[in-house]
């Protein structure tokens, strides 16, 4: 006797969920929904912090540049955020420079980026709003810190699988 409850497959593209491996399609649909919710959250949190004109990528780059209060090169940012198209990161950096949120320092052929005082203050305001609006709510879920770390580890592992698959697809 099967004791597993009958579950409907929750996917965005039925044609990708037929046959073996349909669970990957369900996972991908979860990623799509989570990515869009996370992007919307970042933009609204940043708007509440006082900077409504930044895209999700701009916000990720600002936080990455601010990370550990260390200068970053374009290649460092791309590597850490797993972004292949450096032009999109470069465009975001120019936007952040123009907004006065980051500063640059050219040394030889390398350009190093760091947050300005305004950028660092904005990151702190974002952190405060994040704590107020998100962390309290996450604390009320059934997920422990250990479980969140395990999910994060699984996502990093799966991102490696997608990176490998993208290299394989590029060689076809």
N, C-alpha and C positions, 0 to 999 in steps of 0.2 A: 504494500500500500504506500502510495506517495504522500508524504506528510508536508511537502513543500507547497506553500500556497501558490495558486495559479496567478501569475503576475502578467500584466500586459507589458509589452515592450514599449518603452518610452523613448522614441527616436525621432530625429528630424527628417530622415530620408529612408523610407521603407525599403527602397531598392538596395540600400547599403546594409540593411539589417536582415536580409534573407539568408538562410543557411547557417553554417558554422560561423562562430565569431560575432554573432549579433550583439553580444555584450559590449564589444568595442564601439558599436554604433550608439548604444545607450550611454556609454562613457563620454563619447564625443558630443552628444547632445547636452549632457551635463556640463561639459567644458564650455560649450557655446553659451549656454544660459549663464553660467558663472562668470565668463569673460565679460559678457554684456552688462551684467549686474555690477561687477567690479569696476568696469569703466565708468558706468553711470555714477557709482558711489564716489570714485576718485574725483570726478568733475564737480559733483555737488559739494563734496567736502572741501575741495580747493576753493570753490566759489564762496562757501561760508567762511573760509579763512581769509578771503579778501582778494582772490585772483580768479575771476570767472572766465577768463579768456584762454585757459590752457587746455589742451587736448590730453587724453589719457597718456599718450606717449611723452608729451612735454612734462607731465607730472612725474612719471616714472623716472625720467632722466634727471629732473631737478632733485628728487630724493636720492638717486644714485650718486649724483655729483656731491650732494651734502653728506653722504654716507661716510662715517668715521672722520669727517673733517679733513679729508685728504684730497689732493689734486688728482684729477682723472684726465686721461687722454681719450680721444674719440674711440680708439681701439679698445681701451679698458671698458668703456661704457657699453660698447657693442658686445664685447665678450661676456660681461657680467649679466646683461639683460638678454643674451642669446638672440641678438638681432643681426641678421646677415646684411641687410641693406643699410650701409653706413650713411648713405645720403639722407635718409629720413632722420637719423640721429643728428647729423650735421645741421639739417634744417631746424630741428627742434632746439639745438644749442644756439643757433643764431637768433631764434625767437626769444629764448631765455636771456641772451645777452642784451638784446634790444629792450627787453622789459626790465633790465637792471637786476635780474635775479641771480645771474652768474657773471663771473669775470673770467677773462682769459689771459694767459701769459705765454707768449711765444718764446721758446728757447731753441735756437737752431731751427730745425725743420719740424719740431714737435710743438703742439699747442696743448697747454694744460688748463683745465677748467676747475674752478672752485665756486662755491656759493658766495655771493656778496652778503653783506650784513642783512640786507632786505630779504634775500633768498633764504638765509638761515632762519630769520624771524618768521617767514612764511611757512617754512617746514615745521617750525615749532607750533605755530597756530594750527596747522593741519593736524599735527600730533594731538594737540589738546582736543580738537573737535572729534578726531577719531576715537580718542579715549571716551569722550562723553557720549557719542552717538553709536559707536560700533562695539567697542570692547565690553561695555556693560551688557549689551544685548547678547554677544557671543558667550559671555560668562553664564548666561541663563539657559544655554542649550545643554544638551546631554553630552557634548563633546568635551573631554578633558584636554589639558595642555599636551599630554602625552599622545592622545589620539590625533590632535591637530598636527603635531610634529610627524607622526606616522603617515598621515595623509600627504603632508608636504613632501616627505621622502618618496612616497609612491609617485607623486606627480613629477618630481625630478627624474625618477627612474623612467617613467613613461615618456617624458620629454626626450630622453636619450633614444628611446625606441622610434619616436617620430623623426628625430634627426637622422637616424640611420636609414629609415624608410625613405626619407626625402633624398638622401644621397643615392640610394638605390634607384629611385624613380628618375633622378636626373641622369643616370647612366643608361636609361632605356632608349 
